[in-house]
Amino acid sequence: MGQLVHEHSTRIRTPRGVTYVARTYAQQQPEGTWIGWLEFTPTEGGAVLVTDRETTQPTLEMVAYWASGLEPVYLEGAFERARAVARN
């Protein structure tokens, strides 16, 4: 179970008109580091798309810092990665 770290202001819109909210989550690993991933939730309901690990940081605060700097183009790429995970 992850901890919500950041909700991104960028919305992802598919060609079919479905809009997704992007959020970064984190979870502490047994060795003490934190992993972060992205979840994309459709605004009108439906299946949430989740990426695999996107980052590993030494602290939760560093995951939040990493997330705060993500540009829209990164989120678009992560969305495509999450769609690929969902297809497998």
Residue pairs with C-beta under 8 A, 6 or more apart in sequence:
1 27
2 25
2 26
2 27
2 37
3 25
3 26
3 27
3 60
4 23
4 24
4 25
5 23
5 24
5 25
5 26
5 36
5 60
5 63
5 64
5 67
6 23
6 24
6 64
6 67
6 68
7 21
7 22
7 23
8 21
8 22
8 23
8 24
8 67
8 70
8 75
10 22
10 72
10 75
11 19
11 20
11 21
11 22
11 43
12 19
12 20
12 22
12 40
12 75
12 76
12 79
13 19
13 20
14 20
18 42
18 44
18 46
19 42
19 43
19 44
20 40
20 41
20 42
20 43
20 49
20 79
21 40
21 41
21 43
22 38
22 39
22 40
22 75
22 78
22 79
23 38
23 39
23 40
23 41
24 36
24 37
24 38
24 39
24 54
24 63
24 64
24 66
24 67
24 70
25 36
25 37
25 38
25 39
26 34
26 35
26 36
26 37
26 57
26 60
26 63
26 64
27 34
27 35
28 34
28 60
29 35
29 56
32 58
33 56
33 57
33 58
34 56
34 57
34 58
34 59
34 60
34 62
34 63
35 53
35 55
35 56
35 57
35 63
36 53
36 54
36 55
36 56
36 57
36 63
36 66
36 67
37 50
37 51
37 52
37 53
37 54
38 50
38 51
38 54
38 75
38 78
38 79
38 82
39 48
39 49
39 50
39 51
39 82
40 48
40 49
40 50
40 78
40 79
40 82
41 48
42 48
47 86
49 79
49 82
49 83
49 85
49 86
50 82
50 85
50 86
51 78
51 81
51 82
51 85
52 81
52 85
54 78
55 63
55 66
57 63
57 65
57 66
